[in-house]
Amino acid sequence: MVSLTPGQKASISPEAADFLAKVKHLPLANYISSFVTMPGQVPKIRQGMAEKMEPGEAALIEKHNLKTTDIAIAGVPVILIEPPAIKPEKQNKILLNLYGGAFIMGSARDRCALTMAVELGVRVYSVDYAKSPEAKYPKARDQVLAVYTELIKRGPPGGSPISPSDIFCMGSSSGGQLIVSMLLLAKRKGLPMPTGGLYLCTPAMDLTGAGDSMVSNSDRDIMPVSLLMGMVSQNYPAPGLDLKDPLYSPIYADYDSSFPPTVITTGTRDFALSHGVRFYWKLREAGVKVELLIGEGMWHGFNWDPLIPESIQTRAAVVKFLEAGL
């Protein structure tokens, strides 16, 4: 389980402390991770995550009167999430969302997409990409590229082409890898970048397992690193793939100032803290407008929580960053 000293509790909100106090790690996780994350175990993992997340997602949809519609773009399943009201200056703006879940689980109507539909106040196109192990890399990334290409060239069903300047992008955890990999490939193909801005929530940028926080936060985050790495390594990469391929681990790619303005959120307990810090410096040195928001005592994916004060504060700062370009 996650433990907190009095000093650690003193620096975070009571709500965050209560959340962490309820977290229980799988016993002997570091010893059994290779077994419990093998492909045959994935259906059970998915079911458990869905049962845990679906009530909260449904509650957010009802609370904020959100409209969700299943559509297809370029043959790829997408969920359109619409807030009840959109300000005139945001009528043409959209958010392209890639949810997290170690590439093997998760929902296109994840809480991050739902809360941002309300707080940013735009239509969200959340891609329900193919999951692993059924779909190995780069299947999901290529689906995301197909959706992005369709949106800027032909538009959504019944609509018109969307200007790249009107597109915000968001990726959470593994979704961060997917969205950045897609943008790198899009640039190679000569497609324009979505200059509205990019929001990376506790992103997974280095799938080799490198990074100080991968060790220092292994038992401090809400899930042991060995389990998360097992989910990815045993299910996502195609055989023989170089894990440092810059499209697979975007931390190793080259960037320039044409990359979208980017805001990165992470926390001091996040196993992927090193990913966010390293990617921040990578973009900063390339001349990209970038901001790094680190939550004190926060964990992987903390930004998804609709009620924890630190999560609300972080999302408000993200919205301010994205709206600065309007």
N, C-alpha and C positions, 0 to 999 in steps of 0.2 A: 504494500500500500504506500501511498505518498505521505510522507511525514513533514510536519511543519514545526519549527521551533517558535517560541514566543516572539523572537525578533523577526522572523519571517512573516508571521501573522500580522505584526505591527505595520508592515509596509504595504499590505494589500487590503482590499475591501473585505468586510465580513462576508459578503456574498461569495467572493472568490475563495476565501478560506473555507467556507462551508462546502463549496464545490469540491475542492481538493481533498477535504476530509472524507468524502464519500467514495473517492477513487480507490479501487482495489486492483492490484496487479495480479495477473495469472501466476499461481505458485510455480516456482522453478522455470519461469519463462525462458531464461537464457539457455536452459538445458533442453527444453522440448520444442523450441521455436521452429526448428527445421521440420518437425513432424506436424505441428498444428497449423502450419502455413502452406503445406504442400497442396498441389492442385485439387486433390480429392477432398480436401477440407474446405475449399472455397465456398461451396453452396451453403454450408453451415455458418460460415463467417458472414456471408451476405445476409442471410436470414436474420441472424442476431442483430446486425447493424440496422437493418430495416425496421425490425420490431422496436428498436430503441429510438430511432429517429422519426418515424412516421407520425406518431402522436404530436410531437412538437411542430412538425411541418404543417400538419392539418390545423393546429391551433393558431399558427401565424397567419395562415391563409384566411381563416375565419375572422380573426381579430382585426386584420387590416383590410378586409373585403377585397382581397386580391383575386384576380381572374386568371386561371391557368388553362391553357389550351394546348393539346397535343397536335403538333404539326410536323411536317417533313420539309427539310431544306436540302437540296442536292441529294435527295434520297436518304438523308440521315435524320433519325428521330430528334426532335427538338421540342422543348416545352417553352411556350411563350407565357411569360408572367407579366401581368399588367396591373399597375396600381390604379385605384379608383379615380385619381385625378392627376393630370400631367400639366405642369406650367407651360404657357405658350412658348417660352424660350427653349423648352426641352421636348417639344412635340416631335422633332426629327431625330432626337438622340436615342441611342439604344445601348444596352450593355450585353456583350457576348460573354457568357459565363461557362467556365469549366470547373465542375465540382471535384472535390477530393475523395480519396478512398483507396489509396495505395494501388490504384489502377484496377482493383479487383471488385470493388464495391462502391456504394454511394448512390445518390439520387440527383437527378437533374432539377428537382425542386428542393434542393438543399436550403438550409436556413440562411446561408450567406446570400444566395440569390434572392430569397424572399425578403430579407431585411433590406438589402440594397435597392430592390424595386421600390420599397417604401421610402427609404432615407435619401437615396439619390433621386428618386422620383422619375424613373424612366422605364420603358419597356425592356424586359430582360429576355434574351434568347439564350436558353440554357441547353447546351448540347448533351443529349443522352448517348454519349459515345459508347462504342463496343468495349466491353471489359475483358480483362485477362482472367484466366489463362486461355479462354476461347479465342481471344483476339490478341496476338502478340504485337509488340512494337514493330512497325510504326502505324498499325491499323487505325487506332484511335486518333493519333495526330493527323493522319491523312484525312479522316472524316472531318475534323475540325477545320482543316484547310479548305476542304470542299464547301463547307458551310460559309466560311468567311468569303471565299471567292464568289459564291452565289449571291451573298448579301450585297457586295459592292458592285457586281456586274449586272445582276438582274433583280435583286431585291427579294424580300420574303414573299410567300404566297399571297397573291392579290395586291402586292405593293410595287414600288419602284426602287431602282438602285439606291443604296444608302451610301452617302459620302463617307470616306474613311475618317474625315474630320468629325463626323457625328457618331463615331463608334468608340465606346469605352470597352475595355476588355478586363476580365477578372479571372484569376485562377487560384484555387485553394489547394495547398499541399501538392499532391500529384497533379492536380489541375494546373498548377503553376508551371510544372515541367511541360505539360501539353501545350499551354498557350504560348510560352516562349519558344518552344521548338517549332510550333506552327508559324510564328512570326519570322523566325530565322529562315525557314523554308520559303515562306511567302516572299521575303526579300530576295532570296536567290532566284526566284521565278519572276522577279520584276514587278511584283504587286505592291501597291502603295501601303504604307503603314497606317494603322488606326491612330491618328494623332489626338483623339479625344483624351487618351490616357490609359494606363495599365495599372491595375490593382492586383498585387500578389500577396495572398494571405498565407503566412507561414509556408512559403514555397519550398518544394523539393527541387533543388537546382543541381545537385551532384549525386547521381545514383551509384557512384562507386563505393559509397560508404565513408568517404573522407570527411574530416571536419572535427574540430575540437569538441563541439557540443554533442556530436554523435557519441562521444565517450562520457563527457562530464555530465550530460543531462540524461543519460541512458535510463537511470532509475529514478530520476526526478520528474520526468514528464508523465503524462497520464497513461501512456502505453510504452512498454519497454522497446528500445530501439531494435532489439533482436527480432521481435515479432514483426515490426514494420518492415525491416530489411528483408526478412524471410518472405513476407507477402510479395514484395517487389521482385526479389532475385529469383524466386522459384516460379514465378508466373508471368512476368512482363517481358523480359528481353528475349529476342529470338536467339537461337543457338549460334554461338560464335561471334556475337556482337561485341565490339570494343566498347567497354563501359565508359570510356572517355570520349567517345564520339560526341562532338559538340551538339548534335541534334538530339542525342539521348541524354547527355548531362550538360545542359546549357551553360553551366559555369565555365566550361572550357571553350566556348565559342568566342569569336571576335565581335565587338560591337562598335558602332560609331554614333554620332549625334543624331542620326535619322531614326534611331530607336525611340518608341513612344515615351513620353514623360511617364515615370513609373513611381509608384508609392508601394513600399514593402512593409508588411507588418509581421512581427515576430514577438517572442517573449523570452525572458531570462531562463525559463524552464524548458523552452521549446527544444526538442532534439535537433531541429533544423535551424536553430539560431545562427550557426556558422554559415549555413547556406545563404540566409538573408544578408548577413554582414558581408560576406565575400562578394555576393552579387551586387550589393550596393556599391562597393568600391570598384567593381568591374565597370559598372555603368557610369559612375562618377568620373573615373579616369578617361572614359570614352567621350565625355562631354554631354552625356544625357542628363536631362533634368530628372533628379531622383531624390526621394525622401525615404528615410528609414525610421520606422516607429517601433520602438522596443518597449513592450509592456512589462513593468516590474512584477516578477513572480508569475507571469503568465505562461501558459502551456501551448502545445501544438493545437492550432485550430480554435484558440480562445475567442477569436473575433466572431465566431459563429453564434455565440451565446447572445440572445436578445435582451437579457436582463442584467448581466454582470456589469457594474459601473465601468470597469476598465475596457470592456468590450464596446460599450456605447461610446465612451470617450474616443477610442481608437477609430471606430467607424465614422464618427463626426469629423475627425481630422482627415480621414481618407476622402470623405465627401468634399471637404473644403479644398483639398488638393485637386481633385478632379474638376470641381466647378471653377477653379481659378483659370482654367483654359477656355471657359465659355465666352 
